[in-house]
Every structure is written in C-alpha cells, then in structure tokens.
Amino acid sequence: MTPGRVLVALLLAAALAGCGGAGPLSSSGLMTADEVDPTKVPSGYLPGDKPPTKTAEGGFNPFEEQPAVASGGREVIENPTPEDIALTGALPEMSFGRADAPVIIVQYASMTCPHCRNFHMKTFPAFKKEYIDTGKVRYILREFPIGKTSGAATIALRCAKPEKYLQLYGKFMEQQPNWVSLEVRLDPIYKVASQVGMTRQQFDACRENQAMIDGLNWVKERGRKLGVIGTPNFFVGGKLVKKELSIEEIRAMVDPLVAARTTAAAGTPH
C-alpha cells in the first residue's frame, strides 16, 4: 500500500470510530499527553492522546459507563445534581434558546468527532426547529476537545464573536473532512474560521490567549468530573446520556419533561 493510501486509511478509520477524551490544551493550541506509539492508539484517537480506559479486550469504548474514580484517580461525581451540572468556570456558557425553558440539554462535543458531525448534520436542524426555537429547550454546547487538531479548532471557535459561535461550530462540522488531519494544519482551520469574519491576526492571537485556554481546560476537566469521557455526551434534563441522539430519542426524552414541567408551572400559585 502506498504512503498516501495508508494515510487515507488511517483517517477513514478515525472517522468511523467513537470519540474518546484525553489530555488538556497547551498554550500552543495543541493537546499535551504522554507520547504513545501511533500504531497502538485506539480508533478515534490522534497520536499524542493517552487513552483514559480500556475494555477487557484492550479497546476503548467512549460510550461505556465509568467507575466513580476514573483511571489516574480522578473523582467522578456519581449522581450530579442540577447545580453540579450548571456550575461554570471563567468562560461564559454558549447557550441557545430561552433562558427559562422548561428543559435544559447540555452537549459535550469535540470538533473532530465524526459522531458530533453526524448529530449536527442529521439531527440538530430538527432539534433546533422543534425545541430550541419554540422555547421548549435551552441548549448549551460545551467543548470537550479530543486530539491536537480538535484543540486548535476549539481555540479558534472560542475566539469567534458570541453571536457567530454556533454558526462557526456548524461550519467546522460541515467542513470537517477539509481540515481534520493526523497533524495539525492551521491554514485549513483558519480558512473555516475566516468564513465568519475572523482575521488571521485574531486567529493567531487566540492561540496565545492563555486565560482562554485555561478556561477551556476547566470546561473539559469539569465535564470529566461529571462523568463525560467521550463525545457526543449529553445531559438531558439532568440525566447523562452517553450516545449520539436521534431526533426520535430526543422527542421520547424531552416531550414528557416539557409536559410535566409545564403542568407543574400552571399549577403553581402566583
């Protein structure tokens, strides 16, 4: 097999695999972790990532349940309360929809995750139309970067103006095949960011914004403490769901919550 075909095969394998999380962001906009043999990296990882857990067969499953203490001794909150889930760090929440919507859905996403792309392309349009735009759901998108390329794109995403954030996220998802690679390629990432008016000077300056990078690290580490280990993971009405959701599954979970909370609100004396 030629080197070019080997690279294509590796990228295809990554694109078809689950998305699991590893180390933190660095000031260069990359991910830092113990170096590993690229030939032994589980599917869904990029070289430089350190897998947090493995199954008995040796492969990592980003959607499996995890113990209360993760590998490395990290504490995981077994049954997080709404207050646990709502806790924020230095960075503002990227929230969409009515602030007082009866149901809150929090999504943890990695920019390079094919499951996140699939959700955004296939399910998000109907979800937005039926639930966010109608005021039934407040949707919060939280960053959970996996791999060096995802880290660089995540920093660029946070540099967008707040009103352009969701638009740029969508462009990164839609154009994922154009900029995702085993090695970080800043030019293709900037090409996507420029589509919402970001200049190269702004893009480069963001990669040196240590306060923002620290804030993004906090978001990811807090997610891991809440039990998030892969993407997409969702909190739906306070319950952690470790899978890519279809619109049918969202309806099945959200509609009863909306009905119950609307009824309860109607019965509350004013």
C-alpha positions, 0 to 999 in steps of 0.5 A: 500500500502506498504512503498516501493510501495508508494515510487515507486509511488511517483517517477513514478509520478515525472517522468511523470510530467513537470519540474518546477524551484525553489530555488538556490544551497547551498554550500552543493550541495543541493537546499535551499527553504522554507520547504513545506509539501511533500504531497502538492508539485506539480508533478515534484517537490522534497520536499524542492522546493517552487513552483514559480506559480500556475494555477487557479486550484492550479497546476503548469504548467512549460510550461505556459507563465509568467507575466513580474514580476514573483511571489516574484517580480522578473523582467522578461525581456519581449522581450530579445534581442540577447545580453540579451540572450548571456550575461554570468556570471563567468562560461564559456558557454558549447557550441557545434558546430561552433562558427559562425553558422548561428543559435544559440539554447540555452537549459535550462535543469535540470538533473532530468527532465524526459522531458530533458531525453526524448529530449536527448534520442529521439531527440538530436542524430538527432539534433546533426547529422543534425545541430550541426555537419554540422555547421548549429547550435551552441548549448549551454546547460545551467543548470537550476537545479530543486530539491536537487538531480538535484543540486548535479548532476549539481555540479558534471557535472560542475566539469567534464573536458570541453571536457567530459561535454556533454558526462557526461550530456548524461550519467546522462540522460541515467542513470537517473532512477539509481540515481534520488531519493526523497533524495539525494544519492551521491554514485549513482551520483558519480558512473555516474560521475566516468564513465568519469574519475572523482575521488571521491576526485574531486567529493567531492571537487566540492561540496565545490567549492563555486565560482562554485556554485555561478556561477551556481546560476547566470546561473539559476537566469539569465535564470529566468530573461529571462523568463525560469521557467521550463525545457526543455526551449529553445531559438531558434534563439532568440525566447523562446520556452517553450516545449520539441522539436521534431526533426520535430519542430526543422527542421520547426524552424531552416531550414528557419533561416539557409536559410535566414541567409545564403542568407543574408551572400552571399549577403553581400559585402566583 
